[in-house]
Amino acid sequence: MENPRVTIVVPVYNVEQYLDQCLESLTKQTYSDIQIVLVDDGSTDSSGRICDVWSKSDARINVIHQANRGLSAARNSGLSIARGEYIEFVDSDDYVEKELIETLVQTIDKTGADAAIFEFDCINDSTGIASQNPEARNFPQSNKMSGKETLMHLLKGDIDNHAWRYLAAKHLFTDNGILFPENKHFEDIYTSYKVYGNANTIALVHKTLYHYRIRKGSILHSKNITQSYRDAEDGFIERGISLSHWYPELCEANKQALACWLIHLAWENTLKRNHKARKELADYIDFVNESIKKNISLKLLMSLPKVFILQYILIKTHGVYALKFVLSIFGCHYSVDV
């Protein structure tokens, strides 16, 4: 198949437990005009071998084996050999509905959009129970938006940064030099806004088509939180610089998004981290205070929704520890030793 309509890029690293389910969901797509690029990023388990086995059974699968360089480098390697007119990223520990690609291609053909964004749910790795994406209630109800409108919803948190959240025309990447930043966590913050901002129109699909697995071993749940979130802060700042050239009126919304993001994660980490991570958590709280002081004016901070202001006051004054104790009395237990 020389020129498939869609290329699906799957970065793979030590996911032997989940990879078969992921690849089965991709090879059984109801839309067959696809190329599947598996990038084995130096796996030390059997993931690389599993990729090779699947490629022998399905000619649409191409496998790249490379030394471990991280998620961004794996996605970039996949992009470099993508032959499809459209690109979809799928994480190798997740899985998708069999009509994912067909639904998105039909939507793009019908609307003439450059990309299509869809809904997803979250799978708890420990229990296997699916739950609604927490932001789903804010997902825009329109069927099509401009790039600027999409950016506005991204900054409000109605749409997130996940690279697998959209099917996008490959030219958005190639024409605008969009690549994932290597050696950075939260790499999607650096890239998704560029895809949305360079698109003329983006379609929205109001169907749950992707199943996002939440694992303890993921970056979002790693112990080294402070450096990861410094990377994220850099991503917000870089996005602000781009917005100052594209849509200066959105710069303040980007700063608000940074403030809300910092406070929310500080709150979540304070509630859910155990006592052994107290030093790491204290370092992170210091980072949050430093970042807000550096990037957010008092006027802008006080314009945030009241829940974020309250959370920030509790975090800054260490009142959250008292709150955890009160919650525990009422049976609201977290994985924290108070």
DAWO-V804942 format. One line per field, one symbol per residue. phi: phi as a letter, one per 30 degrees, with the letter a starting at -180 (. if undefined). psi: psi as a letter, one per 40 degrees, with the letter a starting at -180 (. if undefined). burial: I if it has 16 or more other ideal C-beta (glycine too) atoms within 10 Angstrom, else O. A space follows every 10 residues. Layout:
phi->???
psi->???
burial->???
This chain:
phi->.dbddbcccb dbahbedcdd dddddddced ccdbcccccd cieccdeddd edddddcbdd cccccbddbj eddddddddd cdcddbbbcb ddccbbddce dedddddddd ciddabcbcb bccdddcidc bdeecedcde ddcabdeddd ddddddidbc cedddbcbdd dddddcidbd ddibdhdddd bddddddcdd bbccccbdcb ccdccddded cddddddedd ddeddddddd ddddcdbedc dddddddddd dddedddddd dcddddcedd dddddddddd ddddcbdddd edddeedddd edddddcidd dddddddddc icccdbcd
psi->hdgidhhhhh hhhffddedd ddddddeehe hegihhhhhh ffieaedddd ddddddehee hhhhhiihei dddddddddd eheidihhih ieeiiiidec dddddddddd eeieihiiii ihhhdddehi iihdedeehi eieiiidddd dddddeedha ehdeeihihd dddddefhih hifhifddde dddddddeid ihihhfihei hhhhideidd fidgdddddd dddddddddd ddddddgdee dddddddddd dddddddddd deiiddeddd dddddddddd dddddhiddd deeiiddddd ddddddeeed ddddddddde eghifhh.
burial->OOOIIIIIII IIIIIIOIIO OIIOIIIOIO IOIIIIIIII IIIOOOIIOI IOOIIOOOOI IIIIOOOOII IIIIIIIIIO OIOIIIIIII IIIIIIIIOI IIIIIOIIOO OOIIIIIIII OIIOIOOOOO OOIOOOOOII OOOIIOIOOI IIIIIOOOII IIIIIIIIII OIIOOOOIII IOOIIIIIII IIIIIIIIIO IIIIIOOOII IIIOIOOOOO OOOOIIOIII IIIOIIOOII OIIOOIIOOI IOIIIIIIII IIIOIIIOII IOIOOOIOOO IOOIIOIIOO IIOOIIOOOO IOOIOOOIOO IIOIIOOOOI OOIIOOIOOO OOOOOIOO
